[in-house]
Amino acid sequence: MPAWLTVVGIGDDGFAGLGRPARRALLEASVIYGGERHLARLPPRLAARRAAWPRPFDLAPLLTERGSKVCVLASGDPMLFGVGATLARQLPAGEMLVLPAPSSVSLAAARLGWPVQDIATVSLVGRPLPTLNAHLHDGARLFVLSADGRTPAALAELLNARGFGATRMTVLEHLGGERERRIDGRADQWAAGEVAALNLIALACRATAGAPRLPLTCGLPDDAFRHDGQLTKRDVRAITLARLAPTPGELLWDVGAGSGSIGIEWMRAHPTCRAIAIEGHGERQRFIEHNRDALGVPGLQLVAGRAPDALDGLPTPDAVFIGGGVTVPGVLQACWASLREGGRLVANAVTLQGETALTAWRAEHGGTLTRIALADAQPLGAFDTWRQALPITMLEATKATPAISRIDAI
């Protein structure tokens, strides 16, 4: 099917700022979809029917127009956190033509003299504010797409709470339009209340003394997590995550999640990594909820329950970590059965019974066993000595992909 849908990026300068191809598409359209703010910027002479997006947002009405001449209005570049990206997941590329305008990010970079390729962009439109926490590093520069006019004040409060009160904030309202305005200040001195709903925030991050330092590598400090002792400790966690080997877009089951540390660090590995934490202990569920926000991955899904029963109906994982419950009947078997072909399973045990369960499982299904023994130097009178931590037995296995016979391949 030829392109029937044209997605037009429109700036704050409205119809007057559009190029000839975008204007022609709007003039020839039978219906134009968009937000109420965008539709209000169109001139009366356009003959097309105007349809505001339903609330909650839904593409279904637009998709019923397939085959007609349809336009969609979007802010700036529709493929940058915009409706164009949403449509691209629903339609073949050949059915859609995208005519972008300069994005708010490009305009902000031009105003500030910041190279776009060096700046991370975080959208808070429809996303929780703690999403930003994963990106806070001393010296980092960020563009933040605001949800509304209250976002800058809320962001200043978050920065102060996280030890980044010295961060320089620049709020840019109505970029590219007649009402463009700039507001500058420090997070710990931010005085502006509610600003224009259409705004972007630029952050030059500066940590104050005592701010948590969260490295990009796996193995965050243990005190980065709220826990009751049920925590995969830092060094063992780093080894475990190396064996789980997250790659973009993959889904992890963190079974017996405790404080949620494995699932959280899995998701911090890449913005598209997903994780489900399965935990039956009520207080630890609260730890997971706190930790996922504090460490910038509020999208981590929490399933309140115990394996294997709590695993029913969950989406197929690419990797599974079992940090607790390897001796519970059916847990290893259910996790292995649910794992996709080519997926990885890693399970840790500290007890003899847990080690026995992993050894027996390996004898039946294969994989490798690794003993992790760590020791810390601690005082002994006037001297120091090594204090051994409990050794960890780690099982690692990859689920084989069935071989394709030559006949099947033909």
Residue pairs with C-beta under 8 A, 6 or more apart in sequence:
1 66
1 67
1 92
1 94
1 95
2 94
2 95
3 94
3 95
3 96
3 97
4 66
4 67
4 68
4 69
4 70
4 95
5 62
5 70
5 71
5 72
5 87
5 91
5 95
5 96
5 97
6 22
6 25
6 29
6 70
6 71
6 72
6 96
6 97
6 98
6 99
7 71
7 72
7 74
7 78
7 83
7 84
7 87
7 96
7 97
7 98
7 99
8 18
8 22
8 25
8 26
8 71
8 72
8 73
8 74
8 78
8 99
8 101
9 22
9 74
9 75
9 76
9 77
9 78
9 82
9 84
9 98
9 99
9 100
9 101
9 103
10 17
10 18
10 22
10 38
10 41
10 73
10 74
10 75
10 76
10 101
11 17
11 75
11 76
11 101
11 102
11 175
11 176
11 177
12 174
12 175
12 176
12 177
12 178
12 179
12 180
12 198
13 176
13 177
13 178
14 41
14 42
14 177
15 23
15 26
15 41
15 42
15 43
17 101
17 176
18 26
18 101
19 99
21 99
22 99
22 101
25 71
25 97
25 99
26 32
26 42
26 46
26 48
26 71
27 46
27 47
28 69
29 46
29 48
29 69
29 70
29 71
30 48
30 49
30 65
30 68
30 69
30 70
31 48
31 49
31 50
31 51
31 65
31 68
31 69
31 70
31 71
32 39
32 42
32 46
32 48
32 49
32 50
32 51
32 70
32 71
32 72
32 73
33 51
33 52
33 53
33 61
33 62
33 70
33 71
33 72
33 73
34 50
34 51
34 52
34 53
34 72
34 73
34 74
35 52
35 53
35 73
36 52
37 198
38 73
38 74
38 75
39 50
39 52
39 73
42 50
42 73
48 71
51 61
51 62
54 61
59 86
59 87
59 90
62 70
62 72
63 90
66 95
72 78
72 83
72 84
72 87
74 82
74 83
74 84
75 82
75 104
76 82
76 100
76 101
76 102
76 103
76 104
76 105
76 106
76 107
77 84
77 100
77 101
77 102
77 103
77 105
77 106
78 84
78 85
78 98
78 100
79 85
79 88
79 98
79 100
80 103
80 105
80 121
81 121
81 123
81 125
81 145
84 96
84 98
84 100
87 96
88 96
102 176
104 145
104 172
104 175
104 176
104 200
105 116
105 119
105 121
105 143
105 145
105 200
106 116
107 172
107 175
107 176
108 114
108 143
108 172
108 175
108 200
108 202
109 115
109 116
109 119
109 143
111 172
111 175
111 182
112 170
112 202
114 141
114 202
118 141
119 141
119 142
119 143
120 135
120 140
120 141
120 142
120 143
121 142
121 143
121 144
121 145
122 131
122 132
122 135
122 142
122 143
122 144
122 145
123 144
123 145
124 131
124 132
124 144
124 145
124 146
124 147
124 151
124 155
125 145
125 146
125 147
126 147
127 147
127 298
128 293
128 298
129 151
129 154
129 155
129 158
130 158
130 292
130 293
130 294
130 296
130 298
131 296
131 298
131 299
132 142
132 144
132 155
132 158
132 296
133 158
133 162
133 293
133 294
133 295
133 296
134 268
134 295
134 296
134 297
135 142
135 296
136 159
136 162
136 164
136 205
136 207
136 214
136 296
137 205
137 207
137 214
138 205
138 206
138 207
138 211
138 213
139 205
139 206
140 203
140 205
141 202
141 203
141 204
141 205
142 202
142 203
142 205
143 200
143 201
143 202
143 203
144 151
144 155
144 200
144 201
144 202
144 203
145 200
146 152
146 197
146 199
146 200
146 201
148 197
149 194
149 195
149 196
149 197
149 199
150 194
151 199
151 201
152 169
152 171
152 183
152 190
152 192
152 195
152 199
152 201
153 190
153 192
153 193
153 194
155 169
155 187
155 201
155 203
156 169
156 187
156 188
156 190
159 165
159 167
159 169
159 187
159 188
159 203
160 187
160 188
162 211
162 212
163 207
163 208
163 209
163 210
163 211
163 212
164 187
164 205
164 206
164 207
164 208
164 211
165 186
165 187
165 188
165 208
166 186
166 187
166 188
166 206
166 207
166 208
167 186
167 187
167 203
167 204
167 205
167 206
168 184
168 185
168 186
168 203
168 204
168 206
169 184
169 185
169 186
169 187
169 190
169 201
169 202
169 203
170 182
170 183
170 184
170 201
170 202
171 182
171 183
171 184
171 192
171 195
171 199
171 200
171 201
171 202
172 180
172 181
172 182
172 199
172 200
172 201
172 202
173 179
173 180
173 181
173 182
173 183
173 195
173 196
173 198
173 199
174 180
174 181
174 196
174 198
174 199
175 198
175 200
179 196
181 196
183 192
183 195
185 191
185 192
207 213
212 224
214 220
214 224
214 295
217 238
218 237
218 238
218 241
218 242
218 265
218 268
218 269
219 234
219 235
219 237
219 238
219 241
219 265
220 234
220 237
220 261
220 265
220 295
221 234
222 231
222 233
222 234
224 294
224 295
225 231
225 259
225 260
225 261
225 264
225 287
225 291
225 295
226 259
226 287
226 290
226 291
226 294
227 258
227 259
227 261
227 284
227 287
227 291
228 259
228 283
228 284
228 287
230 258
230 259
230 281
230 284
230 324
231 258
231 259
231 261
232 240
232 258
232 261
232 262
232 323
232 348
233 389
235 372
235 374
236 348
236 372
236 374
236 392
237 261
237 262
237 265
239 372
239 394
240 262
240 321
240 346
240 348
240 394
241 262
241 265
241 266
241 269
243 344
243 346
243 394
243 396
244 252
244 262
244 266
244 319
244 321
244 344
244 346
245 319
245 344
246 252
246 266
246 269
246 270
246 273
246 319
247 270
247 273
248 270
248 272
248 273
249 270
249 272
249 273
249 274
250 273
250 274
250 318
250 319
251 273
251 274
251 275
251 276
251 315
251 316
251 317
251 318
251 319
252 262
252 263
252 266
252 273
252 274
252 275
252 276
252 317
252 318
252 319
252 320
252 321
253 275
253 276
253 278
253 311
253 314
253 317
253 319
253 320
253 321
253 335
253 338
254 260
254 262
254 263
254 266
254 275
254 276
254 277
254 278
254 321
254 323
255 278
255 307
255 311
255 320
255 321
255 322
255 323
255 324
255 325
255 331
255 335
256 278
256 279
256 307
256 322
256 323
256 324
256 325
257 263
257 277
257 278
257 279
257 284
257 288
257 302
257 323
258 279
258 284
258 287
258 323
258 324
259 284
259 287
259 288
259 291
260 277
260 279
260 287
260 288
260 291
260 292
260 300
260 302
261 291
262 321
262 323
263 275
263 276
263 277
263 288
263 292
263 300
263 321
264 275
264 291
264 292
264 295
264 297
264 300
266 273
266 275
266 319
267 273
267 274
267 275
267 297
267 299
267 300
268 295
268 296
268 297
274 299
274 301
275 297
275 300
275 301
276 300
276 301
276 302
276 303
276 314
276 315
276 317
277 288
277 300
277 301
277 302
277 303
278 303
278 305
278 306
278 307
278 310
278 311
279 285
279 288
279 302
279 303
279 304
280 304
280 305
280 306
280 310
282 304
285 302
285 304
288 300
288 302
289 302
292 298
292 299
292 300
292 302
303 310
303 314
304 310
306 325
306 328
307 322
307 325
307 328
307 331
307 334
307 335
308 328
308 330
308 331
308 333
308 334
308 335
311 334
311 335
311 338
314 338
316 338
316 339
316 340
317 338
317 339
317 340
317 343
318 340
318 343
318 344
319 339
319 343
319 344
319 345
319 346
320 335
320 336
320 338
320 339
320 343
320 344
320 345
320 346
321 345
321 346
321 347
321 348
322 331
322 332
322 335
322 345
322 346
322 347
322 348
323 347
323 348
325 331
326 332
326 347
326 348
326 349
326 354
326 357
326 358
327 349
327 351
327 353
327 354
327 357
332 347
332 357
332 361
335 345
336 345
336 365
336 397
336 399
339 345
339 399
340 399
341 399
341 400
341 401
341 402
342 398
342 399
342 400
342 401
343 398
343 399
344 396
344 397
344 398
344 399
345 367
345 395
345 396
345 397
345 398
345 399
346 394
346 395
346 396
347 358
347 394
347 395
348 392
348 393
348 394
348 395
349 355
349 357
349 358
349 392
349 393
349 395
350 390
350 391
350 392
350 393
354 393
355 393
358 369
358 393
358 395
359 369
361 367
361 395
362 368
362 369
362 395
362 397
365 397
366 397
367 395
367 396
367 397
367 398
368 395
368 396
368 397
369 393
369 394
369 395
370 393
370 394
370 396
371 391
371 392
371 393
371 394
372 391
372 392
372 393
372 394
373 388
373 389
373 391
373 392
374 388
374 389
375 386
375 387
375 388
375 389
376 386
376 387
376 389
377 384
377 385
377 386
377 387
378 384
378 385
378 386
378 387
